[in-house]
Amino acid sequence: MLRFVSVRLFEALVVLLIMSFLIYGLIGLMPGDPIDLMINADPNLTAADAARLRELYGLDQPIWERYLNWLSAALQGDLGYSRLFSRPVPEVLAPRLANTLLLLGISFALSLAIAIPLGVFAARRPYGAADTAINLACFAGISVPPFWLALLFIILFAVVLGVLPAGGMAPVGGTGGLWERLPYLVMPVATLTLVSVGGYTRFVRAAVIEQLRQDYIRTARAKGVPERSVVWRHALRNAMIPVVTIVALGFGTLFSGALVTETMFAYLGMGKLIYDSILGNDYNIALVGLLLATLMTLAGNLLADLGYAALDPRITFTETRT
């Protein structure tokens, strides 16, 4: 197990290194740079001033040389400085990451809490009226774009009914405690949950139906095992093995969905920070933020592999020698 985890961590490090180069290159190809913004903001800057500033910040170097300089500094703990916030990148990212993890954690837990029992319920009544209704609801949830759903919630609950705040994170002048933030979390959490719960339900339903058709399920029923135990202890346990992969990958997808949701609700999380930093050419923030999103997806994959062993004792990470 230790060797397997070590190999996977090394692979994740290689992937992260490749992704850092690709993201750095893509950001470098974006039109405009911070010096252009400085020139637009201060017409007194001359072409000579702009050239000196580009040399000072290393923007006159080839992109691969700038990447190596950035990587060397990052390995020493220097992730750069935010041009928009005038603070070191970690100081800007840390509180935003905590806000996003709170939002994603609640949404993720709610999605699984709804999708697993709903998928099992539909699997026990395949092609019946209840199963058809659940499938239609799932397809509707999968098909609805997050920004449209967020807009619908804002119009209905904030504008028409006036029972929830349209955006933000806490009331003006408040302490910012969790209790005060709850009303501001309702609509972003509901948006992310409804977008992801449909897909999870469909996967759980399909996996449980497949397991309920297996011979060991028929044997368990023939031995008189209660139906509740057959479904929840035997079928669902094996059905969760393929579902774990989807759920693990889904966390990375949920992080991407948070970019739209946080922007729509003015929620001060990583998604909105990345969006604002890209618009403002704040390269250091955008780069580290996108790398964090990649890191979360890789961590989800590793947790999925470890989850396989926990769910199925037949799966081992020890090499078989012949």
C-alpha positions, 0 to 999 in steps of 0.5 A: 500500500505504501509503495502504491501511494508513493508511486501515485504521489510521484505520478501526481507530481509529474502531472502537476508539473506538466499542467503548471507549464501548460497553464503558464503557457496558456496564460502567457498567450493571453492578450495584453499584460500588466504593463499594458494595463499600467500604460492604460491607467497612466498615460504619462508612462512612455514607451521607454518606461514600459520597456524598463518595466517589462525588463524589471518583471522579466516580461521581455524574456522567452516564456520558457525562461519565465516559467523556469524562473517562476518554478524555481521561486515556487519551489522555494515557497515564493508564489509571487505577488498579486497585482490586483490585491497588492499582497503575496499570493498565499495571503490572498488565496488562503481565505478564498480557498477556505470559503470554496471548500466550505461551499463545495463540502456542503454541496458534495455531502448533500449531493451524495446524501440525496443521490445514493438513496434516490438511486437505490430507490429507483434501482429497486423499481426499474422502469416503473413510474417512480423510476421514470419520474426520477430519471426525468428529474435527473435528466432535467438537473443534468441539462440545466446550465448552472448560470441559468439555475443561479439566475432563476434562484436569484429572481425567485427567492431574492427578487420576487419572494425576498426571503434570501440575499441575492449575493455576497457572503455575510450582512454588512457590519456583521461578524461573518460567523457561520450562522450569519453566512448560512442564508448566503450559502443556501442558493449557491449550495442548492445550485451546485447540488442540483447540478451534480445530484442528477448524474450521481443518481443515474450512476448509482441506479445503473450500478445497483441494477447491475449488482441486483442481477448477479448470482450472489444476490440470488443466492442471498435471497434464496438463503432468506437474507432480508431484502433490506440487507441484500440491497444495502449491505451486499448490492450497494457495497459492490455497486459503489466501486465504479461510483467512487470513480465518478464521485472522485472525478466529480469533485474536480468538476464541482470545483469548476462549476463553482467558478460560475456559481461563485461569480453569479452569487458574488461569493468570495471563493476561489472560482470568483477569484480566478475569474477576476484575476484572469480578467485583470491579468493577475497572472500569479493568482490565476496560475496558482488557483488553476493549479489548486483545481488540478491538485484537487482533481488528482487528490480525488483520483488517489482517494478513489483508488484507496476507496476501492480497497476499502469497498472490495477486499479482493482488490490489492495493491501488492504485485503478484509474482509468477 
